[in-house]
Amino acid sequence: MSSSLSIADRVAALSDEQAVTALALVLQRQGLTVDPFTHAEQQAHLREALNQPEITDSIEPTPGGHPR
C-alpha cells in the first residue's frame, strides 16, 4: 500500500515535539544513542534516510489514520 504523501512530507507535517520523538525512535532502533549536542548531524542523517527509496517504498498508512 502506498500514499500520495512522501515520508518527508509526513515528517514535515509533524509538530517539533513529534518530529524529535520520531527521530529519537529511529536512532534507537538503529542502536544509536540520542545526544542533544549532535542534533544537526542527526537531522542530516534523518533527512538522508527519508529520501532513500527503500524507506519511502516501505511506508504504509496506518489503518484509520488521517493523511497529513
C-alpha positions as CSV (number, residue, x, y, z in Angstrom):
1,M,0.0,0.0,0.0
2,S,1.3,3.4,-0.8
3,S,0.4,7.0,-0.1
4,S,0.5,10.1,-2.2
5,L,2.5,11.8,0.5
6,S,6.2,11.1,0.8
7,I,7.7,10.2,4.2
8,A,9.5,13.5,4.1
9,D,6.1,15.3,3.8
10,R,4.7,13.3,6.6
11,V,7.6,14.1,8.9
12,A,7.4,17.8,7.9
13,A,3.8,17.8,9.0
14,L,4.7,16.7,12.5
15,S,5.0,19.2,15.3
16,D,8.5,19.8,16.5
17,E,8.0,17.6,19.6
18,Q,6.6,14.7,17.4
19,A,9.5,15.1,14.9
20,V,12.1,14.9,17.7
21,T,10.4,11.8,19.1
22,A,10.3,10.2,15.7
23,L,14.0,11.0,15.2
24,A,14.8,9.5,18.6
25,L,12.9,6.3,17.9
26,V,14.6,5.9,14.5
27,L,18.0,6.4,16.1
28,Q,17.2,4.0,19.0
29,R,16.0,1.3,16.5
30,Q,19.3,1.7,14.7
31,G,21.1,1.1,18.0
32,L,22.3,4.7,18.3
33,T,22.1,6.9,21.4
34,V,20.4,10.2,21.3
35,D,22.7,13.1,22.0
36,P,21.2,16.5,22.0
37,F,24.5,18.1,21.2
38,T,24.6,16.4,17.8
39,H,21.1,17.5,16.7
40,A,22.3,19.0,13.4
41,E,24.2,15.8,12.4
42,Q,21.3,13.6,13.4
43,Q,18.8,15.7,11.5
44,A,21.0,15.5,8.4
45,H,21.1,11.7,8.7
46,L,17.3,11.6,9.1
47,R,16.8,13.7,6.0
48,E,19.1,11.5,4.0
49,A,17.3,8.4,5.2
50,L,13.9,9.8,4.4
51,N,15.0,10.2,0.8
52,Q,16.0,6.6,0.4
53,P,13.6,4.6,-1.9
54,E,13.7,1.5,0.4
55,I,12.3,3.7,3.2
56,T,9.7,5.6,1.2
57,D,8.6,2.5,-0.6
58,S,8.1,0.6,2.7
59,I,5.8,3.1,4.4
60,E,2.2,2.0,4.8
61,P,-0.5,4.3,6.1
62,T,-1.9,3.4,9.5
63,P,-5.4,1.9,9.1
64,G,-7.9,4.5,10.2
65,G,-5.2,7.2,10.2
66,H,-5.5,10.6,8.7
67,P,-3.2,11.7,5.9
68,R,-1.4,14.9,6.7
